[in-house]
C-alpha cells in the first residue's frame, strides 16, 4: 500500500506510530494528519508546500510536520525513497521542536534507526508491541540533534503579473538576471518589481533568485551526472567558489557533500 492509499489509515490509532516506506515519484495532494510526521528523504529530493511556501528537502535530510498542518507533498525523483513515521502526539508539549515545521540534515544514527523501522512497513506500532519503545526513542532523539532548520524555502503566489516574472526566471536561470533586465522585459520600473516581490512573496528579488538557483542546483546534483562546475554555470554562477559558498549558506554543506551522500 502506497502513501496516498494509506492516508485514511494513518490516524486510525492515535497512540500508535504508523510506519510507511515508499519508493516513488508522485504528488500527494493537500492533506493533514492528527499525528506528527517524520520523513527521511533517501537518494532524491522532496518538496513540501504549506501556505504558498515550498520547502525543499534534499537527500539525506528529513522533515518534521507538526500535527494538523495542511500540506502538499511532492516526491520529485523516481529513485527517491521516502521513509515516514507518523507519531502519536500526547507528548508534543515536552519540546518546542514538535510544534514547528523544519528540514534538517540526518545523522548516521538517525538514518540507521529510521531504516531499521522498515521491518514494520505499513503497520501501526503501539505500546502493546515490543518494538514500540524503539520508535519512541527515535522521537525523543529528534530535539537532541543539531536542529538548525534549512532555509531552503521558495514562496509562491497567485498574482498573475508576478507569476509571469517567476516563470521567466525559472526558464532563464543560467543567464545574468537583474531587476533592470526584468523591468525591460515586462515594461515595469525596477522599483515596481521590487515592491511586487516584497508585497506578494515577502522576500527580495535577489533572495528569491538565490533560492531558486540553489533549488535548481540541488535537482541537478541529485538527478544528473553533470560536474559541479557545469551545474554552477547552468544555474547562473560565474565561479565555482561563489556557487559553493551560496550553496553552503543555504544547506550547511558543500555541493560535493550532497552528491557523495546521495549515493551512499
C-alpha positions in Angstrom: 0.0 0.0 0.0 1.4 3.4 -1.0 1.3 6.6 0.9 -1.7 8.1 -0.9 -3.7 4.9 -0.2 -2.6 4.9 3.4 -3.7 8.5 4.2 -7.0 7.3 5.8 -5.2 4.7 7.8 -2.6 7.0 9.5 -4.9 8.5 12.1 -6.9 5.4 13.0 -4.9 4.7 16.1 -4.0 8.0 17.8 -1.5 6.4 20.3 0.5 4.4 17.7 3.3 5.1 15.3 2.3 4.3 11.7 5.3 3.3 9.5 5.4 3.9 5.8 8.4 3.4 3.5 7.9 4.0 -0.2 10.0 4.5 -3.4 8.1 6.8 -5.7 7.8 9.8 -7.9 4.4 11.3 -7.2 2.3 14.2 -6.0 0.4 13.7 -2.7 -2.4 16.3 -2.7 -3.4 18.6 0.1 -3.9 16.7 3.3 -3.2 16.8 7.0 -2.8 14.3 9.9 -3.6 14.3 13.6 -0.1 12.9 14.0 3.3 14.4 13.7 5.2 13.3 10.5 8.9 12.5 10.4 10.0 11.7 6.8 13.6 10.9 5.7 14.4 11.5 2.1 16.8 8.9 0.7 18.6 9.4 -2.6 16.5 12.1 -4.2 14.5 15.2 -3.4 11.1 16.0 -2.0 9.0 19.2 -1.8 6.6 20.2 1.0 4.2 23.1 0.2 2.4 24.9 3.0 0.7 28.3 2.8 2.2 29.3 -0.5 5.7 28.3 0.6 7.6 25.3 -0.9 10.2 23.7 1.3 12.9 21.7 -0.4 14.2 18.6 1.2 17.4 17.1 -0.3 18.7 13.6 0.0 20.0 12.6 3.5 17.7 15.2 5.1 14.5 14.7 7.0 11.5 16.9 7.6 9.1 17.2 10.6 5.5 18.3 10.0 3.5 19.0 13.2 0.0 17.6 13.7 -2.8 19.3 11.9 -0.8 21.2 9.3 -2.3 21.0 5.8 0.4 20.3 3.3 1.1 19.1 -0.2 4.0 16.6 -0.7 5.8 16.0 -4.0 8.4 13.4 -4.4 10.3 14.7 -7.4 12.6 11.9 -8.5 11.8 8.2 -9.2 14.8 7.0 -7.2 13.6 8.7 -4.1 12.8 6.6 -1.1 10.6 8.4 1.4 10.8 6.8 4.9 8.0 8.1 7.1 7.0 7.7 10.7 3.7 9.2 11.8 3.9 9.7 15.6 1.4 9.9 18.4 1.1 13.5 19.8 0.3 13.1 23.5 3.9 14.2 24.5 4.3 17.0 21.9 4.2 19.7 24.7 7.5 18.3 26.0 9.6 20.2 23.5 9.0 23.1 21.1 10.6 21.0 18.3 7.4 19.1 17.8 5.4 22.3 17.3 7.3 23.7 14.3 7.9 22.5 10.7 11.6 22.1 9.8 14.0 20.4 7.4 17.2 19.0 9.0 20.3 17.1 8.0 20.1 13.5 9.2 22.8 12.0 11.4 24.0 8.5 10.6 22.5 7.2 13.9 19.1 8.6 12.9 19.3 7.2 9.4 20.1 3.7 10.7 17.2 3.8 13.2 14.7 5.0 10.5 16.0 2.4 8.0 15.5 -0.3 10.7 11.8 0.7 11.0 11.2 -0.7 7.5 10.7 -4.0 9.3 7.2 -2.7 10.2 6.3 -1.1 6.9 2.6 -0.4 6.6 1.9 -1.2 10.3 0.7 0.6 13.4 3.1 0.0 16.2 1.7 0.8 19.7 2.6 0.2 23.4 1.3 -3.4 23.1 4.1 -4.1 20.6 7.6 -4.9 21.8 9.1 -2.6 19.1 7.2 0.4 20.3 10.0 1.7 22.6 12.4 1.7 19.7 10.2 4.1 17.8 9.7 6.2 21.0 13.5 6.5 21.2 13.5 8.0 17.6 11.0 10.7 18.5 12.8 11.5 21.7 16.1 11.8 19.9 14.9 14.4 17.4 15.1 17.5 19.7 18.6 16.5 20.8 20.1 16.5 17.4 21.7 19.6 15.6 18.3 21.1 14.7 19.1 24.2 12.7 16.4 24.1 10.1 17.5 24.6 6.5 16.2 27.9 4.9 15.5 26.4 1.5 12.0 27.9 1.1 10.6 29.2 -2.2 7.5 31.3 -1.8 4.7 31.1 -4.4 1.9 33.4 -5.4 -1.3 33.5 -7.4 -0.6 37.0 -8.7 -0.7 36.9 -12.5 1.9 39.6 -13.0 4.4 38.0 -10.7 3.8 34.5 -12.0 4.9 35.6 -15.4 8.1 37.0 -13.9 8.8 33.9 -11.9 8.2 31.7 -14.9 10.7 33.8 -16.9 13.3 33.5 -14.1 12.8 29.7 -14.0 13.4 29.3 -17.7 16.4 31.7 -17.8 18.1 30.7 -14.6 21.5 30.3 -16.4 21.5 34.0 -17.5 22.7 37.1 -15.7 19.5 38.4 -14.3 18.8 41.8 -12.7 15.9 44.0 -11.8 16.7 46.1 -14.8 16.5 43.1 -17.1 13.1 42.3 -15.7 11.9 45.9 -16.0 12.8 46.0 -19.7 11.2 42.6 -20.3 8.0 43.3 -18.5 7.7 47.1 -19.0 7.8 47.9 -15.3 10.1 50.0 -13.2 12.8 48.4 -11.1 11.0 49.8 -8.0 7.6 48.3 -9.0 9.1 44.9 -9.5 11.0 45.1 -6.2 7.8 46.1 -4.4 5.9 43.2 -6.1 8.3 40.7 -4.7 8.2 42.2 -1.2 4.4 42.6 -1.1 3.4 39.2 -2.6 6.3 36.9 -1.7 7.7 38.8 1.4 11.2 38.3 0.0 13.6 40.4 -2.1 14.2 39.7 -5.7 17.8 38.8 -5.1 17.0 36.4 -2.2 14.3 34.8 -4.4 16.8 34.4 -7.2 19.5 32.9 -4.9 17.0 30.4 -3.5 15.8 29.4 -7.0 19.3 28.8 -8.1 20.1 26.7 -5.1 17.0 24.6 -5.6 17.8 24.1 -9.3 21.3 23.1 -8.4 20.1 20.5 -5.8 17.9 19.0 -8.5 20.8 18.8 -11.0 23.2 17.3 -8.4 20.7 14.6 -7.5 19.2 13.9 -10.9 22.2 14.2 -13.3 25.8 13.2 -13.6 26.9 16.7 -14.6 30.0 18.0 -12.8 29.6 20.5 -10.0 31.3 23.2 -12.2 28.8 22.5 -15.0 25.9 22.8 -12.6 27.3 26.1 -11.2 27.4 27.7 -14.6 24.0 26.2 -15.6 22.3 27.9 -12.6 23.9 31.3 -13.3 27.2 31.5 -11.4 30.4 32.7 -13.0 32.7 30.9 -10.5 32.6 27.6 -8.7 33.6 29.3 -5.4 30.7 31.7 -5.4 28.3 28.9 -6.1 29.8 26.7 -3.4 29.6 29.4 -0.8 26.0 30.3 -1.6 25.1 26.6 -1.6 26.7 26.2 1.9 24.8 29.2 3.2 21.5 27.5 2.4 22.3 23.8 3.1 25.2 23.9 5.6 27.0 21.5 3.3 29.0 21.7 0.0 27.6 20.6 -3.3 30.1 17.7 -3.4 29.0 16.6 0.0 25.3 16.4 -1.2 26.3 14.3 -4.2 28.5 12.0 -2.2 25.9 11.4 0.5 23.1 10.9 -2.0 25.0 7.8 -3.4 25.6 6.2 0.0 
